[in-house]
């Protein structure tokens, strides 16, 4: 478990640096999944746009539970732009719009991410 946490932490920190370099004010919410409150991994703000990002670093396809997706929807309802960001080892982040992931029942795979995902410069 510690190795998994360290990997996620490292990837989230790298994303913070990238977003900061793009002019975003950024904040990481440590242990965001350990609370019942709707809490994304990263909040990024630039020019009045507020992005909330749930980060996943996985080698293979995975699913996100509807409860976690609905928590991101709460942020969307509050005026934020929600993304699920997926990083495959040695690859770039793919940013998936919440609505696309919900319409795919929370299932995320490489083919899906390639078809609907965008890179960090497109968010």
TAGI-V601245 format. One record per backbone hydrogen bond with DSSP energy under -1.0 kcal/mol. CO is the residue of the C=O (numbers start at 0). NH is the residue of the N-H. Records with the same first field share a line. If there is no record, write none. Layout:
CO: NH  NH
This chain:
0: 4
1: 5
2: 6
3: 7
4: 8
5: 9
6: 10
7: 11
8: 12
9: 13
10: 14
11: 15
12: 16
13: 17
14: 18
15: 19
16: 20
18: 23
19: 22
24: 44
26: 42
28: 31
30: 33
40: 28
41: 52
42: 26
43: 50
44: 24
45: 48
48: 45
49: 80
50: 43
51: 82
52: 41
53: 84
55: 86
61: 107
64: 68
65: 69
66: 70
67: 71
68: 72
69: 73
70: 74
71: 75
72: 76
74: 79
75: 78
80: 51
81: 97
82: 53
83: 95
84: 55
85: 93
86: 57
87: 90
93: 85
94: 117
95: 83
96: 100
97: 101
98: 102
100: 105
101: 104
103: 106
105: 63
107: 61
108: 112
109: 113
110: 114
111: 115
112: 116
117: 94
118: 121
